[in-house]
């Protein structure tokens, strides 16, 4: 398998991912149709993020060996986009046991990182023409799914793989919160960029100005993962924008998000400073045997207990460090540089079970790329 899991439940070789759902569990959509808390929840997000990391790393190093790594990551994303036979549906992950079963409920977050990572890989010298052709096919299918499903009559929901509306609201692409508003035009802009198809150009222009207006004031309590996804959508739109006035507005939004992330980064660093080495080495659970489950709109969701905070802090530290490095000509403060250096130097990567370390790599290579480390 070439997809990413959310956490490790063991440091023993060969048993690190023993907690992942079986093919039978996935086929039964157990414990829930999102695969929440099972370790199969965020494979599309993580794969997209890693493609972005590799594109940045290649831009810094020109290391030809990264081509094979990027191909492996892309193969995982391609599997999530095609194995189920539902055009334009980006599954969260694929069951490693049978390499075909998927949970049927995705989300706009999965699509955001998936599309952003594929677009960055497409534009990077890391990709070759056969790969770019496959990316064009995937992004075209995604855009077509949005046109077909994300309509006013459907409350702009792109729906689950079975064609049913998502009961959680996480597949709605319009009339959403400020940090989510730019994601629908981002998808159409990416599809237009790789295909030059006027259909996607018109969709992009239909939504983009309104989306940027809606993006003006994200909630001050927006978590780091949402700020990063907002910045990803704005980065893509800023790169392609043809109207100079709107391009300046997008840049203003990105700098505001950057300031928010800087504050978040300081807060997360303070919380991390109170964690012991032993706490940071904590392993994730076998979700089948945790003490507490919650009912999330009829989706049974197992809870990780104390591990959730360790997993989350590891991830937020990297995410919040990445966001300020994504604006045009970023100039990080001495405090920002010191926090990132401390994060990288004090994290024991041989004994950290959170997928959040992907974002540590993301922040490191963006800092190198922009001469901010």
Secondary structure as GFF3:
##gff-version 3
##sequence-region A 1 373
A	DSSP	alpha_helix	23	27	.	.	.	ID=ss1
A	DSSP	alpha_helix	43	61	.	.	.	ID=ss2
A	DSSP	alpha_helix	66	82	.	.	.	ID=ss3
A	DSSP	alpha_helix	108	123	.	.	.	ID=ss4
A	DSSP	alpha_helix	129	149	.	.	.	ID=ss5
A	DSSP	three_ten_helix	152	154	.	.	.	ID=ss6
A	DSSP	three_ten_helix	178	180	.	.	.	ID=ss7
A	DSSP	alpha_helix	183	195	.	.	.	ID=ss8
A	DSSP	alpha_helix	198	214	.	.	.	ID=ss9
A	DSSP	three_ten_helix	215	217	.	.	.	ID=ss10
A	DSSP	alpha_helix	224	240	.	.	.	ID=ss11
A	DSSP	alpha_helix	244	273	.	.	.	ID=ss12
A	DSSP	alpha_helix	277	280	.	.	.	ID=ss13
A	DSSP	three_ten_helix	287	289	.	.	.	ID=ss14
A	DSSP	beta_strand	293	296	.	.	.	ID=ss15
A	DSSP	beta_strand	299	302	.	.	.	ID=ss16
A	DSSP	alpha_helix	307	323	.	.	.	ID=ss17
A	DSSP	three_ten_helix	324	326	.	.	.	ID=ss18
A	DSSP	alpha_helix	334	346	.	.	.	ID=ss19
A	DSSP	three_ten_helix	349	351	.	.	.	ID=ss20
A	DSSP	alpha_helix	357	369	.	.	.	ID=ss21
###
